[in-house]
Amino acid sequence: MSNTYYEFFCPVKVIAGKAALEHIPYELSGLAAKRPMIVTDKGVRAAGLLDPVIAACEESGLEIISIYDDVPPDSSTTVVRDIAAVYRKEKCDSIIAIGGGSAIDTGKAVNILVSEGGDDVAKYTGAGVLKRPLKPFLVVPTTAGTGSEVTSIAVITDEKKGVKLPFTSSYLLPNAAVIDPRMTLTLPPHITAATAMDAMTHAIESFTCMAKNPLSDAYAAAAIKKVSRSLLQVMDNPKDSDGRLELAQASTMAGIAFSNSMVGLVHSLGHATGAICHLPHGLCMSLYLPYVLEYNLETIREPLSELLLHLEGPEVYAATPSSRRAEASISALRKLRDALYKRCKLPRTLKETGKVTEDQLDQIAEMALDDGSIMFNPKEVNLKDARAVLQRAWA
Amino acid sequence: MLAKRIQPMASQAKRLYVELMFQVMGRALQAVSEVDSEVQAEARTLPEGFLFEMMVMPDGSKLIVEHIGDGRFHYHGDSAPRPVDVSIKFKHLTHAFLVLSFQEKTSVAFANDRMLVDGDVSYAVRMTRVLNRLEAFILPKIIAERAVKEYPANLHLPEKLISAAQIYLKVATHFVQTVRA
């Protein structure tokens, strides 16, 4: 009898493609919601991304009751409390989060407060605290990378205690994720590159780490193929809406994959680097990915070899001897990073970021060892190993 | 028919085995924190008074240890003096049995969703490293390799034997003291 076991869960309805935003009124009516509140940030509003959403709702006779557009990049319990107060005052009955990871996480946390009551969202931190469905909740991502629209976690900063609070529950998942290419069409090149590499890393770690399973593998492989085929195309032609949609779908698919099979050392190092050096998450992912794959190589040779097909296509896969495919996969990722560096100067080493000093590497290594995702890395990592990977990523 | 009669006995045997293993591990955690400097270094970063629990859901066997400072653990048996800080919860007795009988590595059990972490995940990661170190010491290499993700390459036989002997002696002494008390 096989010893394998896995769990897979994703109840989020994915609404993707041309005129997807126009499905929002119908979806809300199906959830008996008539008074939606939009949670977003100033950048999204300034980029005019709210306009097509509002127009889509108005055309169907659905009024947006309230818009909160002041979500900061690192959302806090105070912001969540303030938004919940507006939601209650305006008698809203549903939430539409529009934005990147922070706006989406904030929407999830606000939904806890307005559904469960109270003003202190910190009470609901941890896993499995929520026991019942929350209010109708739709997510419209405006970046193609985090996959937050299909993950059951939110992270909010508790300003008073100075700590990040994790909230985990399947009830945090939105009722629907609306993927419309119009929402990512104006993303600047370096953000397009970094967020796409975030999605790529989600998919690759999902495919190579300990909790991989056949269902998440399918999503991860498809996401890798989409990013490999479309990223440079979009970098060269940012208005390519088909390419944009491919990247947005890849991000959602990679999100479904990693939320069911977790991630590994790239994320441990990335989380620590983000916390210590304040580098964007997607950039850290792109930076560490090949070095961690090299570190894990002998434990992940088989799945990594398989990925060459999705990274480089059938011709290269067939022409590469099976014993060299894993190394060729890493080379393909290095090649992609070089191409991104050429187009938008996305850093490939810590030194190239200009924001990390060599004496911070020990601190990053120590913090990375305590990161939850290290548990799922296929190869054991000690302080010396983490430091060695960082040294390789230095320059 | 026979299987139906045997099942309750098998379940009871698993329960007793898991309970016994928790008692051994709890005492061994205390012991290893008295003899191994690496474990002490890991434990030192935990807050003093930090309470760690491993238990079987919903209300099964459990082990509770406290960091009493300077990298030392104190085994509290199955009752905590106050709410625990971090709890690793096996979803079912069978899952605990798989891990504690070394049929499934701790890391694999996490990956397989056999366990939940309640509390600060970074402390749970640290405690898992301590548990791995303990298992590498007290189990024969062939069994320890089934329990941990990677057997430590720098753990050589003389060090392992000396440390294991010290840990087992302390565990046995603690058992005797508990019985006498």
Interface residues (C-beta under 8 A of the other chain):
Chain A: N3 Y5 Y6 E7 G126 A127 G128 P166 C209 M210 A211 M262 L369 D370 D371 G372 I374 M375 F376 K379 E380
Chain B: E104 S107 V108 F110 A111 N112 D113 R114 L116 V117 D118 G119 V121 S122 Y123 A124 V125 R126 T128 R129 V148 K149 E150
